Amino acid sequence: MRAPLSWIRDYVELPADVTTEQLTDRLTALGLKLEGLHRAADSITGPLVIGKVLTQQPEAQKNGKTINWCTVDVGDANGTGEPQGIVCGAHNFGPGDLVVVILPGGVLPGNFEIAARKTYGHVSAGMICSARELGLGEDHDGIIVLPPDAGVPGEPAFAALGMDDEIIEFEINPDRAYALSLRGVAREAALGFGGTFTDPAARELPVPNDEGYPIECRDPVGNPVFAARVVSGFDPAAESPEWLQRRVTQAGMRPISLVVDVSNYVMLELGQPNHTYDADKVRGPIVVRRAEPGEKLTTLDDVVRTLDPADLVIVDDSGVIGLAGVMGGASTEISASTTRVLIEAAHWNAVDMFRTGRRHKLTSEAGKRNERGVDPTLPLVAVERVAELLVELGGGTLEPGITLVGTPPHQPTISMAVDLPARVTGMPILPEATVSNLRAVGCAVDVSADGTQLSATVPAWRPDLSDPFDLVEEVARIVGYDEVPSVLPTARGGRGLTRGQKLRRRAGRALAGAGFTEIVSFPFIGEADLDRLRLGAGDARRRVLKLANPLSAEEPFMTSTLLPGLLKAAARNVGLAATDLALCEVATVTWPRADAGAAPILGVDARPSAEQFDALLAALPEQPWTVGLVLCGEREQAGWWGAGQAATWADAIDAARQIAQSMGLTLTAEASDRAPWHPGRCAELSVNGRVVGHAGELHPAVCADYGVPARSAAAELNLDTLIELADDRVSAPSFSSYPVAKEDVALVVDAAVPAAEVADALRAGAGDLLESMRLFDVYTGPQVGEGKKSLAFALRFRASDRTLAEGESTAARQAAVDEAARRLGAVQRT
């Protein structure tokens, strides 16, 4: 909604020192959110001035066109005081007229630069402007002729054109339909600053009679009120005055003709949509009813629409002539020959209007207001206002007939405890303030004899007020949400983060320490994601929960794995040349239960019972906490120190180990085959025999489909299982100040034996003196024999209380080798 500041001030007396910024801040606090501030003058740079035409010499051209060679007095604006020579193709002005001139160096909307240039045999130094060239309207055939008292030549023209007026653009919430009008915005401004509000709808209305245009309403629920009046003798050649075109344009609409402009002006002023018909094209009485199956209507946008039986329509003897409350029909449209105008305004059921607009994918300014709810007392006011302006500006005559069918719906009365706003908001709101604030928004308030209860009759323009807490909100927004005290609830002793929250944070810190960047992705996937991951038909991750109303038809499922979101984020970064990535995400995934029933639909008037809670929980899918990570590019950057090191499957497994170690757990990795990992480079990760996830190198086809570098690695762990097994109290590592003894050993084992099993055997045999162990070489070849491999480990021995004696580390090393030989048949390589 765009509201010119000058138009707002027509209806409310604001303090003279109130700035536009202060006004918008206060209105935003009241619920009319500022969307933007606009000034037409901001779209023009350079000298735009008032000019007086001194001479006008018509000159015929070879192309059949006649131009005017003019001299224009622009005062001292051109720096010389001499008249300016300008070529102009318009003919709606003459010597002595005041016009709008932009001088060389100026720039018009659309980045149209003005310069002195030779044209039609003259040097034209500037331009005499039309409304379209200034962005003020669509009229391009004639230039703007200012009133004689607009100013003196050489003065800036912005004020005379109203271009210095500030336009405030508001974002109006769906429940605030009254603010889609200058009447509503001005009322809020008066509320915010305590100014006197002049209601443009407060006018003495004529008494309806039996001489008006015949109207029959067959659906009083969908159309409670319908008003109509006829203006005859209208001059079809009458044009909208400049002030009317300017205000319609400032409000974001396009001037078209006097009748249409007046109709739009009144809708913007009051918020009540109205419609005008060429009365000579209407055949017989007007009837409001529901559409019949198969009926069609050509609307004003020249689209033939097949109507639905639920649509409210306006018909005459010729058939349907309008889609009620949304858009009129082309058959009765105002034309250049219209001399008799039928004006109608009606109150429509908001739900019907919303459904009709969505059915026909049709949005209009009228429909936007009708579907949100309009003041039902306004139809006759709007009809009279339109008729008044058409008579004043178009030379018409009001016919004596006045039609008003139906009565406005009864306004509800809401009862409420006087101290409810204070109790809900925590603000010290006195009972007197509650009553005065409700009256300020238009409620008729009665207070009980004991002063503890009140009843408020809702104003007609506020259909959004329906219960006591709506009234609480009205009181609170006037007092100011910034006055709500900031009080933190007092935590009970011993409370804090839960065990699960602490351990999830511990996992996140471990990943951050390992160089990973955490992301948050949308938890939605589509069938294409499951295909790109190469998940088999029987894979449990293909059993997904489908959403009833997804954000995207291409991603209608809740995700059962975090990898699609991580891979998409990695692909976006790779596409922006960030190829070295270590991304992680800690979030829930969704696994539907096969035996889950339908969730019950509960009311909002009472707390659910224990049985209802149980039924709700039984219908919920499993949502385990999961940690996923993806690595691609270089794990260690290249530099002067040497070549970089690419991220591999080993880095993914190591990151998983660090998560487990942060919880006091040791991961065991065994070869596995699971999509989307490479069949020969995938590890199944377990703790004490319980599988907790998988890690490894991604399948080449998966990397190609997602657009990430080949040989990217990934891991995914069930964090809930890790938390279940975790040791809450992870001991800090101990350090010894005594010397370390270094021993290396190379063992030959079968190629199928995992290195982790060899390491476990060495660790068990070495005993407590073993401080650390690292696999530093794997060899296969003729020296170890076919089907064999050599694993070289660096063993480090140290005691915490002494320097190791000669032979202790050698004995421990031999014990480790012996245990590996006993368990796995390992042979020491010499």
Secondary structure in CASP SS format (residue, H / E / C, confidence):
PFRMAT SS
TARGET T0000
AUTHOR 0000-0000-0000
METHOD secondary structure of the structure
MODEL  1
M C 1.00
R E 1.00
A E 1.00
P E 1.00
L H 1.00
S H 1.00
W H 1.00
I H 1.00
R H 1.00
D H 1.00
Y H 1.00
V E 1.00
E C 1.00
L C 1.00
P C 1.00
A C 1.00
D C 1.00
V C 1.00
T C 1.00
T H 1.00
E H 1.00
Q H 1.00
L H 1.00
T H 1.00
D H 1.00
R H 1.00
L H 1.00
T H 1.00
A H 1.00
L H 1.00
G C 1.00
L C 1.00
K E 1.00
L E 1.00
E E 1.00
G E 1.00
L E 1.00
H E 1.00
R E 1.00
A H 1.00
A H 1.00
D H 1.00
S H 1.00
I C 1.00
T E 1.00
G C 1.00
P C 1.00
L E 1.00
V E 1.00
I E 1.00
G E 1.00
K E 1.00
V E 1.00
L E 1.00
T E 1.00
Q E 1.00
Q E 1.00
P E 1.00
E E 1.00
A E 1.00
Q C 1.00
K C 1.00
N C 1.00
G C 1.00
K C 1.00
T E 1.00
I E 1.00
N E 1.00
W E 1.00
C E 1.00
T E 1.00
V E 1.00
D E 1.00
V C 1.00
G C 1.00
D C 1.00
A C 1.00
N C 1.00
G C 1.00
T C 1.00
G C 1.00
E C 1.00
P C 1.00
Q E 1.00
G E 1.00
I E 1.00
V E 1.00
C E 1.00
G C 1.00
A C 1.00
H C 1.00
N C 1.00
F C 1.00
G C 1.00
P C 1.00
G C 1.00
D C 1.00
L E 1.00
V E 1.00
V E 1.00
V E 1.00
I E 1.00
L C 1.00
P C 1.00
G C 1.00
G C 1.00
V E 1.00
L E 1.00
P C 1.00
G C 1.00
N C 1.00
F E 1.00
E E 1.00
I C 1.00
A C 1.00
A C 1.00
R E 1.00
K E 1.00
T E 1.00
Y C 1.00
G C 1.00
H E 1.00
V E 1.00
S E 1.00
A C 1.00
G C 1.00
M E 1.00
I E 1.00
C C 1.00
S E 1.00
A C 1.00
R C 1.00
E C 1.00
L C 1.00
G C 1.00
L C 1.00
G C 1.00
E C 1.00
D C 1.00
H C 1.00
D C 1.00
G C 1.00
I E 1.00
I C 1.00
V E 1.00
L E 1.00
P C 1.00
P C 1.00
D C 1.00
A C 1.00
G C 1.00
V C 1.00
P C 1.00
G C 1.00
E C 1.00
P E 1.00
A C 1.00
F H 1.00
A H 1.00
A H 1.00
L H 1.00
G C 1.00
M C 1.00
D C 1.00
D C 1.00
E E 1.00
I E 1.00
I E 1.00
E E 1.00
F E 1.00
E E 1.00
I C 1.00
N C 1.00
P C 1.00
D C 1.00
R C 1.00
A H 1.00
Y H 1.00
A H 1.00
L C 1.00
S C 1.00
L H 1.00
R H 1.00
G H 1.00
V H 1.00
A H 1.00
R H 1.00
E H 1.00
A H 1.00
A H 1.00
L H 1.00
G H 1.00
F H 1.00
G C 1.00
G C 1.00
T C 1.00
F E 1.00
T C 1.00
D C 1.00
P C 1.00
A C 1.00
A C 1.00
R C 1.00
E C 1.00
L C 1.00
P C 1.00
V C 1.00
P C 1.00
N C 1.00
D C 1.00
E C 1.00
G C 1.00
Y C 1.00
P C 1.00
I E 1.00
E E 1.00
C E 1.00
R C 1.00
D C 1.00
P C 1.00
V C 1.00
G C 1.00
N C 1.00
P C 1.00
V E 1.00
F E 1.00
A E 1.00
A E 1.00
R E 1.00
V E 1.00
V E 1.00
S E 1.00
G C 1.00
F C 1.00
D C 1.00
P C 1.00
A C 1.00
A C 1.00
E C 1.00
S C 1.00
P C 1.00
E H 1.00
W H 1.00
L H 1.00
Q H 1.00
R H 1.00
R H 1.00
V H 1.00
T H 1.00
Q H 1.00
A C 1.00
G C 1.00
M C 1.00
R C 1.00
P C 1.00
I C 1.00
S C 1.00
L H 1.00
V H 1.00
V H 1.00
D H 1.00
V H 1.00
S H 1.00
N H 1.00
Y H 1.00
V H 1.00
M H 1.00
L H 1.00
E H 1.00
L H 1.00
G C 1.00
Q C 1.00
P C 1.00
N C 1.00
H E 1.00
T E 1.00
Y E 1.00
D E 1.00
A H 1.00
D H 1.00
K H 1.00
V C 1.00
R C 1.00
G C 1.00
P C 1.00
I E 1.00
V E 1.00
V E 1.00
R E 1.00
R E 1.00
A C 1.00
E C 1.00
P C 1.00
G C 1.00
E C 1.00
K E 1.00
L E 1.00
T E 1.00
T E 1.00
L C 1.00
D C 1.00
D C 1.00
V C 1.00
V E 1.00
R E 1.00
T E 1.00
L C 1.00
D C 1.00
P C 1.00
A C 1.00
D C 1.00
L E 1.00
V E 1.00
I E 1.00
V E 1.00
D E 1.00
D C 1.00
S C 1.00
G E 1.00
V E 1.00
I E 1.00
G E 1.00
L E 1.00
A C 1.00
G C 1.00
V C 1.00
M E 1.00
G E 1.00
G E 1.00
A H 1.00
S H 1.00
T H 1.00
E C 1.00
I C 1.00
S C 1.00
A C 1.00
S C 1.00
T C 1.00
T C 1.00
R C 1.00
V E 1.00
L E 1.00
I E 1.00
E E 1.00
A E 1.00
A E 1.00
H E 1.00
W C 1.00
N C 1.00
A H 1.00
V H 1.00
D H 1.00
M H 1.00
F H 1.00
R H 1.00
T H 1.00
G H 1.00
R H 1.00
R H 1.00
H C 1.00
K C 1.00
L C 1.00
T C 1.00
S C 1.00
E H 1.00
A H 1.00
G H 1.00
K H 1.00
R H 1.00
N H 1.00
E C 1.00
R C 1.00
G C 1.00
V C 1.00
D C 1.00
P C 1.00
T C 1.00
L C 1.00
P H 1.00
L H 1.00
V H 1.00
A H 1.00
V H 1.00
E H 1.00
R H 1.00
V H 1.00
A H 1.00
E H 1.00
L H 1.00
L H 1.00
V H 1.00
E H 1.00
L H 1.00
G H 1.00
G C 1.00
G C 1.00
T E 1.00
L E 1.00
E C 1.00
P C 1.00
G C 1.00
I C 1.00
T E 1.00
L E 1.00
V E 1.00
G C 1.00
T C 1.00
P C 1.00
P C 1.00
H C 1.00
Q C 1.00
P C 1.00
T E 1.00
I E 1.00
S E 1.00
M E 1.00
A E 1.00
V C 1.00
D C 1.00
L H 1.00
P H 1.00
A H 1.00
R H 1.00
V H 1.00
T H 1.00
G C 1.00
M C 1.00
P C 1.00
I C 1.00
L C 1.00
P H 1.00
E H 1.00
A H 1.00
T H 1.00
V H 1.00
S H 1.00
N H 1.00
L H 1.00
R H 1.00
A H 1.00
V C 1.00
G C 1.00
C C 1.00
A E 1.00
V E 1.00
D E 1.00
V E 1.00
S C 1.00
A C 1.00
D C 1.00
G C 1.00
T C 1.00
Q E 1.00
L E 1.00
S E 1.00
A E 1.00
T E 1.00
V C 1.00
P C 1.00
A C 1.00
W C 1.00
R C 1.00
P C 1.00
D C 1.00
L C 1.00
S C 1.00
D C 1.00
P H 1.00
F H 1.00
D H 1.00
L H 1.00
V H 1.00
E H 1.00
E H 1.00
V H 1.00
A H 1.00
R H 1.00
I H 1.00
V H 1.00
G C 1.00
Y H 1.00
D H 1.00
E H 1.00
V C 1.00
P C 1.00
S C 1.00
V C 1.00
L C 1.00
P C 1.00
T C 1.00
A C 1.00
R C 1.00
G C 1.00
G C 1.00
R C 1.00
G C 1.00
L C 1.00
T C 1.00
R H 1.00
G H 1.00
Q H 1.00
K H 1.00
L H 1.00
R H 1.00
R H 1.00
R H 1.00
A H 1.00
G H 1.00
R H 1.00
A H 1.00
L H 1.00
A H 1.00
G H 1.00
A C 1.00
G C 1.00
F C 1.00
T E 1.00
E E 1.00
I C 1.00
V C 1.00
S C 1.00
F C 1.00
P C 1.00
F E 1.00
I E 1.00
G C 1.00
E H 1.00
A H 1.00
D H 1.00
L H 1.00
D H 1.00
R H 1.00
L C 1.00
R C 1.00
L C 1.00
G C 1.00
A C 1.00
G C 1.00
D C 1.00
A H 1.00
R H 1.00
R H 1.00
R C 1.00
V C 1.00
L E 1.00
K E 1.00
L C 1.00
A C 1.00
N C 1.00
P C 1.00
L C 1.00
S C 1.00
A C 1.00
E C 1.00
E C 1.00
P C 1.00
F E 1.00
M E 1.00
T C 1.00
S C 1.00
T C 1.00
L C 1.00
L H 1.00
P H 1.00
G H 1.00
L H 1.00
L H 1.00
K H 1.00
A H 1.00
A H 1.00
A H 1.00
R H 1.00
N H 1.00
V H 1.00
G H 1.00
L C 1.00
A C 1.00
A C 1.00
T C 1.00
D C 1.00
L E 1.00
A E 1.00
L E 1.00
C E 1.00
E E 1.00
V E 1.00
A E 1.00
T E 1.00
V C 1.00
T C 1.00
W E 1.00
P C 1.00
R C 1.00
A C 1.00
D C 1.00
A C 1.00
G C 1.00
A C 1.00
A C 1.00
P C 1.00
I C 1.00
L C 1.00
G C 1.00
V C 1.00
D C 1.00
A C 1.00
R C 1.00
P C 1.00
S C 1.00
A H 1.00
E H 1.00
Q H 1.00
F H 1.00
D H 1.00
A H 1.00
L H 1.00
L H 1.00
A H 1.00
A H 1.00
L C 1.00
P C 1.00
E E 1.00
Q C 1.00
P C 1.00
W E 1.00
T E 1.00
V E 1.00
G E 1.00
L E 1.00
V E 1.00
L E 1.00
C E 1.00
G C 1.00
E E 1.00
R E 1.00
E E 1.00
Q C 1.00
A C 1.00
G E 1.00
W C 1.00
W C 1.00
G E 1.00
A C 1.00
G C 1.00
Q E 1.00
A E 1.00
A C 1.00
T C 1.00
W H 1.00
A H 1.00
D H 1.00
A H 1.00
I H 1.00
D H 1.00
A H 1.00
A H 1.00
R H 1.00
Q H 1.00
I H 1.00
A H 1.00
Q H 1.00
S H 1.00
M C 1.00
G C 1.00
L C 1.00
T C 1.00
L C 1.00
T E 1.00
A E 1.00
E E 1.00
A E 1.00
S E 1.00
D C 1.00
R C 1.00
A C 1.00
P C 1.00
W E 1.00
H E 1.00
P E 1.00
G E 1.00
R E 1.00
C E 1.00
A E 1.00
E E 1.00
L E 1.00
S E 1.00
V E 1.00
N C 1.00
G C 1.00
R E 1.00
V E 1.00
V E 1.00
G E 1.00
H E 1.00
A E 1.00
G E 1.00
E E 1.00
L E 1.00
H C 1.00
P H 1.00
A H 1.00
V H 1.00
C H 1.00
A H 1.00
D H 1.00
Y H 1.00
G C 1.00
V C 1.00
P C 1.00
A C 1.00
R C 1.00
S C 1.00
A E 1.00
A E 1.00
A E 1.00
E E 1.00
L E 1.00
N E 1.00
L H 1.00
D H 1.00
T H 1.00
L H 1.00
I H 1.00
E H 1.00
L H 1.00
A C 1.00
D C 1.00
D C 1.00
R C 1.00
V C 1.00
S C 1.00
A C 1.00
P C 1.00
S C 1.00
F C 1.00
S C 1.00
S C 1.00
Y C 1.00
P C 1.00
V C 1.00
A E 1.00
K E 1.00
E E 1.00
D E 1.00
V E 1.00
A E 1.00
L E 1.00
V E 1.00
V E 1.00
D E 1.00
A C 1.00
A C 1.00
V C 1.00
P C 1.00
A H 1.00
A H 1.00
E H 1.00
V H 1.00
A H 1.00
D H 1.00
A H 1.00
L H 1.00
R H 1.00
A H 1.00
G H 1.00
A H 1.00
G H 1.00
D H 1.00
L H 1.00
L E 1.00
E E 1.00
S E 1.00
M E 1.00
R E 1.00
L E 1.00
F E 1.00
D E 1.00
V E 1.00
Y E 1.00
T C 1.00
G C 1.00
P C 1.00
Q C 1.00
V C 1.00
G C 1.00
E C 1.00
G C 1.00
K E 1.00
K E 1.00
S E 1.00
L E 1.00
A E 1.00
F E 1.00
A E 1.00
L E 1.00
R E 1.00
F E 1.00
R C 1.00
A C 1.00
S C 1.00
D C 1.00
R C 1.00
T C 1.00
L C 1.00
A C 1.00
E C 1.00
G C 1.00
E H 1.00
S H 1.00
T H 1.00
A H 1.00
A H 1.00
R H 1.00
Q H 1.00
A H 1.00
A H 1.00
V H 1.00
D H 1.00
E H 1.00
A H 1.00
A H 1.00
R H 1.00
R H 1.00
L H 1.00
G C 1.00
A C 1.00
V E 1.00
Q E 1.00
R C 1.00
T C 1.00
END
